Amino acid sequence: MTIPTIRRRHLLALSALAAPALAAGARAQGTWPNQPIRMIVPFAAGGPTDVPARLLADEMSKMLPQRVVVENRTGSGVVVGTDVVAKGPQDGHTILYTTVAHAVTRAMFPRLPFDPIADFTPVSLVGQVPVILLVHNSFPATNLREFIEVIRANPGKYDYASSGNGGAVHLATELFMHAAGGLRVNHVPFRGSSAAMPDVLSGRIPMIFDIAASALPYARSGELRALGISTRQRSPLAPNIPTMIEQGVAGYEAYTWHMVMVRSGTPQPVVDALARAVAQAVAVPAVQAKLTELAMQLVPESTPASAAAYLRSEMAVWEPLVRAANITAN
């Protein structure tokens, strides 16, 4: 599940190489794109998925002969927006910008209107965002080992908040509780982590696994105590926060990731041209800096083939967890 963190020199080199390759790909296609490209984001405007999607769309619009226009299509988790792409044209003019939520739709929705593998062709894995375990300062643990001991000694006593049922934070927490030996805590879902934070800050709910971009301000200010991060190595954005792995939870990694997809059946030259456009946009230093501020570990070497392999590997992790934990869409 680990992808190396991006390096600036790699980005600059990629940027220099991508422009002529992208132009050549567009010439080879001739007619693509011949109309604005719809980027369907199955999340609300202004949220942690929408913001990087718009950064990417804006930069791609500067590089392609047509604009990339973001459309937020929410409903039934990510199902409504994803289905727009699954039922859309197979010409590369309608693309999906999605997250780890795509990997659990099949397990969470028994009558899903699309197949998350068969109906989509991954284009590029843009990046990964880790999660951080935050606890209220009154919680009787100052490190992850103490946290596990407290939870194990008090099964079912403690609640944890999440940004929503079946979301990345919920999944990451359930995976951690399983990896740490089958710990028992109670899930309290909210509509987004910002809605959950007042209860965590007050101590009414003593803990939350939150995406790093949202969690780091509270950890840095000391308002909440950070006990661990879900990366394999320590993050350069939070070098003082130890990983779960180094604190004894072997193999534990969890991310919400961002991926661009198209409907299956889209011609491979179009898929390849889209992949080059994404790579070139991510290689722009200003875009890289903004995405890094959002705690995203970028993946400049992503290809359609590697993105497809990554999606399958993530589904192999999350689908059994969702079923075992009986996580449903309701």
C-alpha angles and dihedrals in degrees: 000000000000122000119184118253115255121260123214095228090052090051095050092048091048091049091054093049098040099061098065091039091052092049091049091050091051091050090049091054093047096187101039120127098018095151137029114294115236113218105198113207111188091204135079122278115265095023130123092273098041096053097059090039090058092047089054094044093050093051094045089051089061092053103042128064090242133050123256107224121196118223119188109213111175133176139108091022104293095332100100096050094040091052090056088065094039090057096036132099120296094228106095095254093107115053135174125229106194146151143220086299086081090063094060103041093095092052096044102042115052093191100041112171093219140032111246091214107030097042098049140058114206113227106181141348101226098189151303131255117202127214129235128210110232124186132185113262090245092060109114097240132081097183139026096262091056090045092055091047092052094048093045092051091049108040112191094002100106132063128212128201126225137184091245145326112292094004127132093269093050091048094047091051094049091048090051094049089051094045091048092059107282101303117188121224133148121251119226110183123203133184095262133336092270088063091049097048099077090060092046093046091050092049094239087120107029102203148029137177102218134177111268096246091059097035102049098070090056092045093048094047093048092236088124132019118244112214102176149342126229099232126108092236127025114280118245086223091060109021092161094058110086120221122250089240095057089050093058107273096121117218096358113153127148133171142164103230134197121224137174117220140171133201114281113258093046106139112265094234088058091048090050092048090051090050090053090049092052091047092050092048093049089048093062106106094223091053091045091052093051094047091048089053086058087057093249119153102214126220108211093168095058118131131179089260095049092044090053091050091049092051091052092048091051093049088052088057102040105036095062090045093052091050095044092049091044092233109175135180092252 
